């Protein structure tokens, strides 16, 4: 009877020990599972954070690059418009000079035709013919002087020049170069030397067109 009780006690102890081992194993695995899940969750969050940061940096770079491109484009547009404006002004000035020279030439031609008619007319008296010949000669000389002066002024660094000689005075208009006191004196000296016109009767200006 006593032997049976000892065996029962031993059996109970074995069962209790087995249960303790089993429970310890369960708790150990559960801890691993929770730890693994926690690590996985942390890794996932870290991965998401990295992704978000990368995306943010990419957005910031794209925005910065876009602003830089816009600034460069704006600068390029300004440069292009400035160049176009300069070219337009140059074309306007060139057209202005061409038009004025053409008007001057037509006026001279019409005057010479009128004087020629007077000279060749049988009804004109000798005094009228003599006066007409003098005026025609003066116009012809002025035409040559205007052309010669314009060419010499251009050789001083100007793109073009427009010269008008009339009644002993001369006006010179230039563009495409630097006109200051020094260059104005040089131009007046050219006119004085070629046309024998005094400095006070010579005007020099720069075309703003």
Secondary structure by P-SEA (a helix, b strand, c coil): caaaaaaaaaaaaaaaaaaaaaaaaaaaaaaaaaaaaaaaaaaaaaaaaaaaaaaaaaaaaaaaaaaaaaaaaaaaaaaaaaaaaaaaaaaaaaaaaaaaaaaaaaaaaaaaaaaaaaaacccccaaaaaaaaaaaaaaaaaaaaaaaaaaaaaaacccbbbbbbcccbbbbbbccccccaaaaaaaaaaaaaacccccccbbbbbbcc
